[in-house]
Each structure stands twice: as structure tokens, then as C-alpha cells.
Amino acid sequence: MKFDVINTLIDGLKIVQRKPIEDERGFLSRLYCNDDFKMMGINKPICQINQTYTKSSGTVRGMHFQTSPFVETKLVSCIKGEVFDVAVDLRKGSSTYLKWHAEILTEKNQRCLLIPEGFAHGFQTITDNCELIYLHTAPFSKDHEGAVNALDENLAIAWPLKITQLSDRDRLHPMIKDDFKGIVL
């Protein structure tokens, strides 16, 4: 396998450590390999790849997800800068429902977060000028998009920096209420 895989305390949520090949010119780093990811349990094809660019440190984006039949697995990689990348378990009936895990992803540490179906995802930029690449197992569907508020006290995400920017759209995402029972897979 061309990756080291580290399990987190949340079932299915994994840290994927890329293994760059380096020489005096720089490096080559594999972002994805279908065979290796099948061994990790991803049996759906990658059908969409997105890139984000965020200008300022302290910016928070998230916490986004999609519902069935467009639930998705995401592989998130930071290719420039440094981010505090967060996944929240929203799977209905999960023993870790509403628990979150964060990883520092940087262009230097070559670390990725493999986020399974039924999770919300977001991040905070630690440095200016951050770029992320997302691989998705489902296409974006506006009719199936959802979000929870990144500032929700029910989640109590410990953002490492003071939040300097949060879009109006993300600021208006709902707080988790008692009637929210999770994402059905």
C-alpha cells in the first residue's frame, strides 16, 4: 500500500498518511490509488474532485454534508498552507454521534483525512493562502446538501484560532436541535 492508514477513535474516520518520494528536484506524492482505497473499504468510485482556496488565516468553512442518496465519502488533502480539518459524526444510531475529530493538515506533513459517509466536514485555516483538494464519492446535489453550524455548542469544536471570517451562509447554518436524529445511510 502506498499510504499509511491510522484509525481514529471514531469508527470509519481515518488519517491517511501519504508517502512522498523525494529527491533533489522535489517530490512526487500519490493522492489517490483505487486499489489501496478499496483495501480501506471505499468501494464507490471517486466521481468529483474539488479544490478550495482560502485567503486568510482564522477563516472557518463548514460544517457541510449530504443526505441519501448522495451521502459521500471524502478524502481531504491540504496542498498549500495549514488547516485544522474537522469531521463530525452525524450517523443516525452511531455510538460516536456528535463526536468530532480534527487533524492538522499541511502541505508538508502530507496527511489526509478520510471522512466516511454520514459526517459533516469543515476546517479552519491556520495560515494565509490555504488550498485543499477534496475527492468525493458522490456528486454535489443541492437538493441533498445539509449543514450544521460550526459554532454549535452541542458540538463544542475547539477551533484553534479566533474565527476571523465565517461566511453569512455558514453563519446561518442551523444549530442541532432535539428533532435532528442524524443522517440515515
C-alpha positions in Angstrom: 0.0 0.0 0.0 1.3 3.5 -0.9 -0.3 5.0 2.2 -0.1 4.5 6.0 -3.6 4.4 7.5 -4.3 5.4 11.1 -7.7 4.8 12.6 -9.2 7.5 14.8 -11.4 6.9 17.9 -14.4 7.4 15.6 -15.3 4.3 13.6 -14.6 4.7 9.9 -12.8 8.0 10.2 -9.2 7.6 9.1 -6.0 9.5 8.8 -4.2 8.7 5.5 -0.5 9.4 5.5 0.9 9.9 2.0 4.4 8.6 1.4 6.2 11.1 -0.9 9.2 10.1 -3.0 11.7 12.8 -2.7 14.9 13.8 -4.4 16.9 17.0 -5.1 14.2 18.1 -7.5 11.3 17.9 -5.0 8.8 15.1 -4.5 6.1 13.0 -6.1 3.1 12.2 -3.8 0.2 9.9 -4.7 -3.1 11.5 -3.7 -5.3 8.5 -4.6 -5.0 4.9 -5.7 -8.2 2.9 -6.4 -6.7 -0.4 -5.3 -5.3 1.0 -2.0 -8.6 2.8 -1.2 -10.6 -0.4 -1.9 -8.4 -2.1 0.8 -9.5 0.7 3.1 -13.2 -0.1 2.4 -14.0 2.5 -0.2 -15.9 0.7 -2.8 -17.5 3.6 -4.6 -15.6 5.4 -7.4 -14.4 8.9 -7.0 -16.8 11.0 -9.1 -16.0 14.6 -8.2 -12.8 16.4 -7.3 -13.0 19.9 -5.8 -10.3 22.5 -4.8 -10.8 25.3 -2.3 -8.6 28.4 -1.8 -9.0 30.4 1.4 -7.1 33.7 1.7 -6.9 34.5 5.4 -5.9 32.6 8.5 -8.7 32.1 11.1 -11.3 31.5 8.4 -13.8 28.7 9.1 -15.7 26.9 6.4 -18.3 24.3 7.2 -19.8 22.1 8.6 -21.3 20.5 5.4 -22.7 17.1 4.5 -25.0 15.5 2.0 -28.0 13.2 2.7 -29.1 10.0 1.0 -28.9 9.0 -1.8 -25.9 11.5 -2.2 -24.1 10.7 1.1 -20.4 10.7 0.3 -17.0 9.7 1.5 -14.5 12.5 1.2 -10.7 12.4 1.1 -9.4 15.8 2.1 -5.8 16.9 1.4 -4.1 20.3 2.1 -1.8 21.1 -0.8 -0.8 24.6 0.4 -0.7 26.1 3.9 -2.1 24.6 7.1 -5.6 23.8 8.2 -7.4 22.4 11.3 -9.6 19.9 9.5 -12.7 18.7 11.3 -15.1 15.8 10.8 -18.3 15.3 12.9 -20.1 12.0 13.2 -23.8 12.6 12.3 -24.7 9.0 11.5 -28.0 8.1 13.0 -27.6 5.5 15.7 -23.8 5.8 15.8 -22.1 5.2 19.2 -20.0 8.3 18.5 -22.9 10.5 17.3 -22.0 14.3 17.5 -18.3 13.5 18.4 -15.7 15.2 16.3 -12.1 14.6 15.4 -9.6 17.1 13.9 -6.3 16.8 12.2 -3.8 19.4 11.3 -3.3 19.0 7.5 -0.4 20.8 5.9 1.4 20.8 2.6 4.5 19.5 4.4 3.0 16.7 6.6 1.3 15.0 3.6 -1.6 13.9 5.8 -5.2 13.5 4.6 -8.5 12.9 6.4 -10.7 10.1 5.0 -14.2 11.1 6.0 -16.9 8.4 5.7 -20.5 8.8 4.7 -22.7 10.4 7.3 -20.2 13.0 8.6 -20.2 16.8 8.5 -16.9 18.4 7.4 -15.3 21.8 7.8 -12.0 23.4 8.6 -10.2 26.5 9.9 -7.2 28.0 8.2 -4.1 28.2 10.4 -2.1 30.1 7.8 -3.0 32.5 5.0 -3.4 31.2 1.4 -4.6 27.7 2.0 -5.6 25.3 -0.7 -7.4 21.9 -0.2 -8.2 19.1 -2.7 -11.4 17.1 -1.9 -12.1 13.7 -3.6 -15.8 12.8 -3.4 -17.7 9.5 -3.9 -20.9 11.3 -4.8 -21.6 14.4 -6.9 -22.8 17.6 -5.3 -26.6 17.7 -5.1 -28.2 21.0 -4.0 -31.4 19.1 -3.0 -29.4 16.8 -0.7 -27.0 19.3 0.9 -27.1 19.9 4.6 -25.0 21.6 7.3 -24.7 22.2 11.0 -23.4 25.4 12.5 -19.6 25.3 13.1 -20.3 27.3 16.3 -22.9 25.0 17.7 -22.4 24.4 21.5 -23.7 20.9 21.1 -20.5 20.1 19.0 -18.1 22.3 21.1 -15.5 22.3 18.4 -12.3 23.7 19.9 -11.2 25.9 17.0 -7.5 26.7 17.5 -7.7 30.4 16.4 -10.1 33.2 16.9 -12.5 33.0 14.0 -11.7 35.9 11.7 -14.1 35.0 8.8 -17.2 32.9 8.5 -19.5 33.4 5.5 -23.0 34.5 6.0 -24.2 31.2 4.6 -22.1 29.2 7.1 -23.1 31.5 10.0 -26.7 30.9 9.2 -26.5 27.1 9.2 -28.8 25.6 11.9 -27.8 24.6 15.4 -28.5 21.0 16.2 -32.0 20.7 17.8 -33.6 17.7 19.6 -35.5 16.8 16.5 -32.3 16.2 14.5 -31.7 12.5 14.7 -28.8 12.2 12.4 -28.0 11.1 8.8 -29.6 7.9 7.6 -27.2 5.9 5.5 
